[in-house]
Amino acid sequence: MPYYESVVIARQDLSAQQVEQLTDELAEVIKAGGGEIAKRESWGLRNLAYKIKKNRKGHYVLMNLDAPAEAVTEYERIMRFNEDILRYLTVRVKELDPEPSAVLQNRGGRDDRRGPRGDRGDRGDRGPRGDRGGDRGPRRDRDERPENRAGE
């Protein structure tokens, strides 16, 4: 049977338990079609790149499927009509990766490198910024500028 990876984004106002129930229902569709779920990962509530149906966040779930094409077609048809699902993407792959996905491996990612207040830390070889004002001298008055002298 062919292998597939499927990512589903559910609405932000669903609880984690409701998302789990939704993915269980989708898994039953695959099993009824003669396939199986090789791996299922919940990535949790994450920010979306842009608003989708007035939602700024969504519950992400990844499923690795080992199923016939007809079962995947039925699986996508059911997702299309479900109002709790904002987006889904199913891609055929050559083999399934049993390891945790990159999203789970990098959990926290960028935040782990930052300090307690979110600062960027040491700037390295960046020296003092003397060009930010300071010793520029007195500012000339508007009347002394050549473009403002009329009739001279």
N, CA, C and O of each residue as an XYZ file, in Angstrom:
608
protein
N       0.843     -1.183      0.000
C       0.000      0.000      0.000
C       0.886      1.244      0.000
O       1.992      1.225      0.541
N       0.404      2.307     -0.598
C       1.183      3.550     -0.607
C       1.184      4.222      0.768
O       0.305      3.993      1.599
N       2.192      5.052      0.973
C       2.339      5.781      2.232
C       1.970      7.247      2.026
O       2.208      7.816      0.961
N       1.390      7.844      3.051
C       0.988      9.251      3.006
C       1.332      9.929      4.326
O       1.342      9.299      5.383
N       1.614     11.223      4.243
C       1.710     12.077      5.422
C       0.591     13.095      5.318
O       0.377     13.688      4.261
N      -0.113     13.293      6.404
C      -1.235     14.213      6.396
C      -1.147     15.133      7.604
O      -0.976     14.673      8.733
N      -1.265     16.443      7.361
C      -1.302     17.441      8.429
C      -2.681     18.074      8.410
O      -3.170     18.500      7.364
N      -3.301     18.130      9.579
C      -4.639     18.697      9.732
C      -4.546     19.866     10.699
O      -3.893     19.765     11.738
N      -5.197     20.979     10.362
C      -5.264     22.133     11.259
C      -6.727     22.292     11.675
O      -7.602     22.520     10.840
N      -6.974     22.168     12.974
C      -8.327     22.298     13.517
C      -8.494     23.677     14.157
O      -7.509     24.341     14.481
N      -9.731     24.096     14.334
C     -10.043     25.414     14.905
C      -9.415     25.604     16.272
O      -9.198     24.645     17.013
N      -9.123     26.871     16.598
C      -8.464     27.192     17.858
C      -9.379     27.054     19.074
O      -8.891     26.844     20.184
N     -10.682     27.166     18.890
C     -11.580     27.127     20.036
C     -11.958     25.706     20.461
O     -12.746     25.534     21.391
N     -11.411     24.690     19.797
C     -11.625     23.313     20.226
C     -10.670     22.992     21.370
O      -9.558     23.517     21.428
N     -11.108     22.134     22.270
C     -10.216     21.688     23.344
C      -9.305     20.585     22.801
O      -9.553     20.031     21.730
N      -8.265     20.281     23.544
C      -7.348     19.216     23.129
C      -8.075     17.879     23.061
O      -7.769     17.044     22.210
N      -9.032     17.677     23.953
C      -9.812     16.438     23.957
C     -10.684     16.344     22.699
O     -10.820     15.266     22.120
N     -11.273     17.462     22.278
C     -12.094     17.455     21.067
C     -11.237     17.201     19.830
O     -11.673     16.520     18.902
N     -10.029     17.742     19.814
C      -9.124     17.503     18.680
C      -8.732     16.033     18.646
O      -8.653     15.436     17.572
N      -8.489     15.451     19.802
C      -8.153     14.030     19.886
C      -9.314     13.173     19.369
O      -9.098     12.192     18.657
N     -10.531     13.543     19.727
C     -11.715     12.815     19.258
C     -11.866     12.958     17.741
O     -12.218     11.996     17.057
N     -11.603     14.144     17.224
C     -11.679     14.386     15.777
C     -10.670     13.525     15.022
O     -10.998     12.950     13.984
N      -9.448     13.435     15.536
C      -8.441     12.613     14.859
C      -8.759     11.122     14.996
O      -8.428     10.331     14.112
N      -9.397     10.743     16.094
C      -9.837      9.344     16.225
C     -10.868      9.004     15.153
O     -10.824      7.925     14.561
N     -11.797      9.927     14.906
C     -12.811      9.706     13.864
C     -12.159      9.602     12.481
O     -12.555      8.770     11.665
N     -11.164     10.448     12.225
C     -10.464     10.382     10.938
C      -9.672      9.083     10.813
O      -9.585      8.504      9.730
N      -9.096      8.632     11.923
C      -8.352      7.365     11.901
C      -9.290      6.194     11.610
O      -8.900      5.245     10.930
N     -10.513      6.252     12.114
C     -11.491      5.190     11.853
C     -11.837      5.119     10.367
O     -12.067      4.034      9.832
N     -11.874      6.268      9.703
C     -12.157      6.281      8.260
C     -11.051      5.544      7.507
O     -11.325      4.771      6.589
N      -9.798      5.789      7.902
C      -8.661      5.115      7.262
C      -8.719      3.608      7.534
O      -8.508      2.805      6.626
N      -9.004      3.228      8.775
C      -9.074      1.803      9.132
C     -10.224      1.108      8.420
O     -10.094     -0.047      8.015
N     -11.346      1.799      8.264
C     -12.485      1.215      7.555
C     -12.176      1.008      6.081
O     -12.745      0.123      5.441
N     -11.277      1.822      5.541
C     -10.888      1.684      4.137
C      -9.776      0.682      3.910
O      -9.317      0.514      2.780
N      -9.332      0.011      4.969
C      -8.303     -1.018      4.813
C      -6.898     -0.514      5.081
O      -5.933     -1.199      4.741
N      -6.749      0.646      5.672
C      -5.426      1.180      5.962
C      -5.141      1.213      7.446
O      -5.924      0.716      8.256
N      -4.019      1.798      7.793
C      -3.661      1.938      9.199
C      -2.896      3.236      9.421
O      -2.307      3.795      8.495
N      -2.916      3.700     10.660
C      -2.195      4.902     11.051
C      -0.854      4.451     11.624
O      -0.809      3.810     12.674
N       0.227      4.784     10.941
C       1.548      4.369     11.398
C       2.049      5.261     12.533
O       2.714      4.780     13.450
N       1.739      6.536     12.477
C       2.181      7.471     13.515
C       1.197      8.624     13.586
O       0.660      9.062     12.569
N       0.965      9.113     14.802
C       0.091     10.273     14.999
C       0.745     11.192     16.028
O       1.045     10.775     17.146
N       0.961     12.446     15.637
C       1.586     13.430     16.517
C       0.685     14.654     16.626
O       0.181     15.168     15.627
N       0.497     15.100     17.842
C      -0.234     16.340     18.049
C       0.798     17.428     18.323
O       1.553     17.347     19.293
N       0.828     18.446     17.467
C       1.791     19.537     17.617
C       1.255     20.643     18.497
O       1.981     21.585     18.814
N       0.008     20.551     18.897
C      -0.571     21.526     19.800
C      -1.124     22.749     19.089
O      -1.254     22.773     17.866
N      -1.445     23.762     19.878
C      -2.003     25.010     19.372
C      -0.857     25.906     18.928
O       0.002     26.273     19.730
N      -0.850     26.256     17.643
C       0.245     27.051     17.075
C      -0.332     28.227     16.299
O      -1.473     28.188     15.839
N       0.485     29.280     16.161
C       0.074     30.453     15.390
C       0.010     30.119     13.911
O       0.830     29.355     13.401
N      -0.969     30.696     13.228
C      -1.071     30.558     11.778
C      -0.322     31.717     11.125
O      -0.152     32.769     11.743
N       0.121     31.538      9.902
C       0.822     32.604      9.184
C      -0.126     33.751      8.844
O       0.298     34.904      8.755
N      -1.389     33.444      8.657
C      -2.405     34.449      8.352
C      -3.744     33.933      8.878
O      -3.893     32.740      9.143
N      -4.695     34.815      9.024
C      -6.003     34.408      9.528
C      -6.696     33.473      8.538
O      -6.683     33.703      7.329
N      -7.288     32.434      9.070
C      -8.096     31.514      8.274
C      -9.451     31.420      8.960
O      -9.543     30.955     10.096
N     -10.504     31.859      8.273
C     -11.858     31.834      8.828
C     -11.890     32.473     10.224
O     -12.460     31.913     11.161
N     -11.275     33.642     10.343
C     -11.227     34.447     11.578
C     -10.448     33.783     12.704
O     -10.605     34.173     13.861
N      -9.613     32.793     12.403
C      -8.786     32.129     13.409
C      -7.336     32.551     13.235
O      -6.813     32.549     12.121
N      -6.687     32.914     14.336
C      -5.266     33.274     14.317
C      -4.385     32.091     14.705
O      -3.185     32.093     14.429
N      -4.973     31.085     15.340
C      -4.238     29.904     15.780
C      -4.987     28.656     15.341
O      -6.144     28.723     14.925
N      -4.314     27.518     15.439
C      -4.950     26.261     15.093
C      -4.257     25.091     15.763
O      -3.067     25.162     16.070
N      -4.993     24.021     15.988
C      -4.433     22.778     16.539
C      -3.885     21.967     15.364
O      -4.631     21.613     14.451
N      -2.596     21.676     15.385
C      -1.954     20.918     14.316
C      -1.825     19.452     14.714
O      -1.469     19.136     15.849
N      -2.118     18.555     13.764
C      -1.968     17.120     13.985
C      -1.339     16.521     12.728
O      -1.794     16.775     11.613
N      -0.287     15.721     12.921
C       0.367     15.009     11.821
C       0.019     13.534     11.927
O       0.085     12.950     13.008
N      -0.355     12.928     10.790
C      -0.613     11.491     10.763
C       0.122     10.868      9.580
O       0.044     11.353      8.452
N       0.831      9.792      9.864
C       1.442      8.992      8.807
C       0.503      7.841      8.495
O       0.128      7.074      9.382
N       0.127      7.727      7.229
C      -0.880      6.754      6.822
C      -0.269      5.683      5.930
O       0.571      5.971      5.078
N      -0.695      4.465      6.136
C      -0.383      3.350      5.251
C      -1.736      2.828      4.776
O      -2.343      1.957      5.398
N      -2.190      3.390      3.651
C      -3.577      3.136      3.254
C      -3.708      3.147      1.732
O      -2.892      3.760      1.044
N      -4.731      2.471      1.206
C      -4.997      2.546     -0.235
C      -5.523      3.933     -0.612
O      -6.026      4.670      0.236
N      -5.403      4.267     -1.868
C      -5.792      5.587     -2.354
C      -7.271      5.875     -2.124
O      -7.639      7.020     -1.858
N      -8.125      4.860     -2.220
C      -9.555      5.064     -2.020
C      -9.857      5.499     -0.587
O     -10.727      6.339     -0.360
N      -9.138      4.925      0.379
C      -9.344      5.297      1.784
C      -8.903      6.741      2.026
O      -9.549      7.471      2.777
N      -7.814      7.146      1.397
C      -7.321      8.519      1.556
C      -8.281      9.502      0.888
O      -8.487     10.604      1.397
N      -8.864      9.122     -0.231
C      -9.839      9.974     -0.903
C     -11.067     10.187     -0.024
O     -11.573     11.305      0.070
N     -11.548      9.136      0.613
C     -12.683      9.244      1.522
C     -12.316     10.078      2.757
O     -13.122     10.880      3.229
N     -11.109      9.887      3.270
C     -10.582     10.644      4.416
C     -10.583     12.146      4.109
O     -11.005     12.950      4.940
N     -10.113     12.518      2.922
C     -10.091     13.934      2.525
C     -11.502     14.470      2.273
O     -11.775     15.638      2.549
N     -12.387     13.639      1.758
C     -13.756     14.074      1.517
C     -14.453     14.418      2.834
O     -15.183     15.405      2.919
N     -14.223     13.601      3.850
C     -14.828     13.864      5.156
C     -14.244     15.140      5.771
O     -14.975     15.920      6.382
N     -12.956     15.355      5.615
C     -12.331     16.574      6.157
C     -12.859     17.824      5.453
O     -13.000     18.875      6.079
N     -13.146     17.719      4.175
C     -13.634     18.867      3.401
C     -14.956     19.389      3.956
O     -15.204     20.594      3.917
N     -15.809     18.505      4.472
C     -17.120     18.901      4.962
C     -17.150     19.182      6.464
O     -18.172     19.631      6.983
N     -16.071     18.930      7.155
C     -16.028     19.148      8.599
C     -15.694     20.612      8.887
O     -14.654     21.109      8.454
N     -16.566     21.297      9.611
C     -16.370     22.721      9.901
C     -15.275     22.971     10.925
O     -14.775     24.092     11.022
N     -14.890     21.963     11.686
C     -13.844     22.124     12.690
C     -12.441     22.115     12.079
O     -11.478     22.509     12.735
N     -12.324     21.672     10.840
C     -11.015     21.601     10.176
C     -10.840     22.828      9.296
O     -11.627     23.080      8.385
N      -9.776     23.594      9.593
C      -9.493     24.800      8.815
C      -8.772     24.462      7.511
O      -9.153     24.938      6.442
N      -7.733     23.640      7.609
C      -6.946     23.242      6.439
C      -6.428     21.826      6.652
O      -6.316     21.348      7.781
N      -6.117     21.168      5.542
C      -5.467     19.861      5.596
C      -4.593     19.717      4.362
O      -4.843     20.332      3.325
N      -3.577     18.903      4.494
C      -2.705     18.608      3.362
C      -2.248     17.169      3.492
O      -1.702     16.769      4.520
N      -2.476     16.398      2.446
C      -2.051     15.004      2.414
C      -1.105     14.827      1.241
O      -1.422     15.191      0.108
N       0.067     14.261      1.528
C       1.109     14.103      0.511
C       1.550     12.648      0.483
O       1.719     12.019      1.528
N       1.733     12.123     -0.711
C       2.230     10.756     -0.849
C       3.750     10.773     -0.700
O       4.432     11.612     -1.288
N       4.274      9.831      0.095
C       5.718      9.745      0.326
C       6.198      8.342     -0.018
O       5.410      7.398     -0.065
N       7.503      8.216     -0.259
C       8.061      6.908     -0.603
C       8.140      5.974      0.590
O       7.882      4.776      0.474
N       8.507      6.543      1.758
C       8.569      5.733      2.972
C       8.203      6.599      4.163
O       8.325      7.823      4.122
N       7.756      5.951      5.216
C       7.352      6.663      6.425
C       8.527      6.763      7.383
O       9.288      5.808      7.547
N       8.672      7.917      8.012
C       9.751      8.149      8.963
C       9.247      7.811     10.362
O       8.323      8.464     10.848
N       9.827      6.812     11.024
C       9.352      6.439     12.364
C       9.804      7.414     13.458
O       9.255      7.406     14.560
N      10.797      8.248     13.157
C      11.316      9.205     14.141
C      10.313     10.329     14.376
O       9.444     10.569     13.537
N      10.426     11.022     15.517
C       9.574     12.208     15.730
C       9.844     13.261     14.659
O      10.967     13.392     14.173
N       8.816     13.998     14.301
C       8.959     15.002     13.253
C       9.858     16.144     13.717
O      10.165     16.263     14.903
N      10.273     16.978     12.771
C      11.152     18.101     13.073
C      10.478     19.095     14.012
O      11.151     19.756     14.803
N       9.162     19.205     13.928
C       8.434     20.131     14.806
C       8.570     19.694     16.258
O       8.790     20.536     17.128
N       8.447     18.411     16.540
C       8.580     17.929     17.911
C      10.031     17.933     18.377
O      10.290     18.143     19.561
N      10.974     17.706     17.483
C      12.385     17.735     17.854
C      12.831     19.132     18.240
O      13.667     19.293     19.129
N      12.275     20.156     17.576
C      12.660     21.541     17.839
C      11.676     22.234     18.756
O      11.572     23.460     18.719
N      10.955     21.499     19.571
C       9.950     22.086     20.470
C      10.615     23.182     21.301
O      11.579     22.926     22.022
N      10.101     24.383     21.196
C      10.697     25.518     21.894
C      11.663     26.258     21.009
O      11.706     27.487     21.048
N      12.428     25.569     20.224
C      13.346     26.108     19.236
C      13.991     27.422     19.567
O      14.944     27.472     20.344
N      13.495     28.473     18.999
C      14.068     29.795     19.089
C      14.085     30.311     20.529
O      15.023     31.006     20.918
N      13.077     29.986     21.315
C      12.974     30.510     22.667
C      14.082     29.983     23.571
O      14.438     30.644     24.547
N      14.638     28.802     23.269
C      15.686     28.236     24.101
C      16.979     29.033     23.999
O      17.771     29.029     24.942
N      17.211     29.707     22.899
C      18.445     30.458     22.704
C      18.385     31.838     23.334
O      19.425     32.468     23.528
N      17.218     32.312     23.650
C      17.070     33.667     24.166
C      17.203     33.700     25.674
O      17.037     32.692     26.361
N      17.505     34.883     26.164
C      17.629     35.082     27.596
C      16.270     35.128     28.260
O      15.245     34.929     27.607
N      16.257     35.392     29.564
C      14.981     35.383     30.286
C      14.022     36.476     29.847
O      12.809     36.318     29.986
N      14.545     37.601     29.313
C      13.662     38.680     28.877
C      13.506     38.715     27.366
O      12.949     39.673     26.830
N      13.979     37.705     26.675
C      13.839     37.670     25.231
C      14.907     38.463     24.510
O      14.780     38.708     23.311
N      15.987     38.883     25.225
C      17.026     39.670     24.575
C      17.857     38.796     23.647
O      17.794     37.568     23.708
N      18.611     39.421     22.815
C      19.370     38.689     21.810
C      20.771     38.326     22.279
O      21.526     37.697     21.537
N      21.126     38.709     23.487
C      22.421     38.325     24.035
C      23.536     39.211     23.531
O      23.307     40.345     23.111
N      24.736     38.686     23.578
C      25.926     39.434     23.200
C      25.943     39.701     21.701
O      25.578     38.836     20.905
N      26.369     40.902     21.322
C      26.409     41.291     19.913
C      27.739     40.936     19.250
O      27.952     41.261     18.081
N      28.623     40.284     19.974
C      29.883     39.862     19.361
C      30.857     41.012     19.223
O      31.146     41.707     20.196
N      31.368     41.217     18.010
C      32.403     42.223     17.784
C      31.841     43.608     17.494
O      32.585     44.492     17.069
N      30.594     43.809     17.706
C      29.990     45.103     17.420
C      30.477     46.120     18.448
O      30.279     45.940     19.649
N      31.091     47.147     17.987
C      31.667     48.164     18.860
C      30.649     49.207     19.265
O      29.458     49.069     18.988
N      31.137     50.283     19.943
C      30.227     51.357     20.349
C      29.657     52.079     19.137
O      30.320     52.207     18.108
N      28.433     52.544     19.269
C      27.745     53.191     18.160
C      27.842     54.708     18.307
O      26.885     55.359     18.726
N      28.974     55.256     17.968
C      29.205     56.687     18.108
C      28.465     57.525     17.082
O      28.373     58.741     17.244
N      27.937     56.919     16.037
C      27.254     57.676     14.992
C      25.788     57.934     15.313
O      25.041     58.365     14.435
N      25.362     57.687     16.522
C      23.958     57.843     16.903
C      23.673     59.208     17.541
O      22.779     59.321     18.380
N      24.388     60.196     17.169
C      24.146     61.517     17.764
C      25.297     61.867     18.677
O      26.434     61.479     18.411
N      25.031     62.580     19.730
C      26.066     62.881     20.703
C      26.906     64.070     20.288
O      26.446     65.206     20.406
N      28.114     63.856     19.809
C      29.077     64.927     19.526
C      28.994     65.431     18.096
O      30.006     65.444     17.394
N      27.854     65.833     17.658
C      27.716     66.355     16.294
C      27.935     67.857     16.236
O      28.069     68.416     15.148
N      27.973     68.499     17.343
C      28.143     69.947     17.357
C      26.809     70.657     17.319
O      25.763     70.014     17.224
N      26.833     71.971     17.392
C      25.577     72.727     17.410
C      24.885     72.704     16.050
O      25.536     72.661     15.006
N      23.587     72.732     16.082
C      22.796     72.740     14.852
C      22.669     74.169     14.336
O      22.434     75.108     15.097
N      22.828     74.304     13.038
C      22.684     75.648     12.462
C      21.229     76.060     12.469
O      20.333     75.224     12.352
N      21.006     77.321     12.605
C      19.659     77.860     12.612
C      19.094     77.816     11.196
O      19.862     77.828     10.234
N      17.801     77.768     11.048
C      17.179     77.716      9.723
C      17.551     78.920      8.876
O      17.751     78.797      7.668
N      17.643     80.064      9.496
C      17.927     81.278      8.720
C      19.341     81.281      8.162
O      19.596     81.993      7.191
N      20.250     80.536      8.713
C      21.630     80.529      8.251
C      21.843     79.579      7.073
O      22.885     79.645      6.422
N      20.893     78.705      6.786
C      21.067     77.762      5.682
C      20.968     78.521      4.355
O      20.150     79.431      4.220
N      21.788     78.153      3.393
C      21.816     78.883      2.121
C      20.496     78.811      1.354
O      20.138     79.779      0.684
N      19.758     77.697      1.428
C      18.536     77.593      0.642
C      17.417     78.456      1.207
O      16.438     78.715      0.507
N      17.532     78.906      2.446
C      16.491     79.729      3.063
C      16.781     81.231      3.011
O      15.967     82.034      3.467
N      17.909     81.603      2.471
C      18.235     83.029      2.369
C      17.616     83.591      1.095
O      18.057     83.284     -0.013
N      16.631     84.386      1.262
C      15.942     84.958      0.107
C      16.486     86.341     -0.195
O      16.641     87.151      0.719
N      16.773     86.625     -1.426
C      17.160     87.951     -1.870
C      18.603     88.349     -1.569
O      18.924     89.521     -1.767
N      19.457     87.519     -1.129
C      20.843     87.880     -0.873
C      21.725     87.415     -1.972
O      22.936     87.633     -1.926
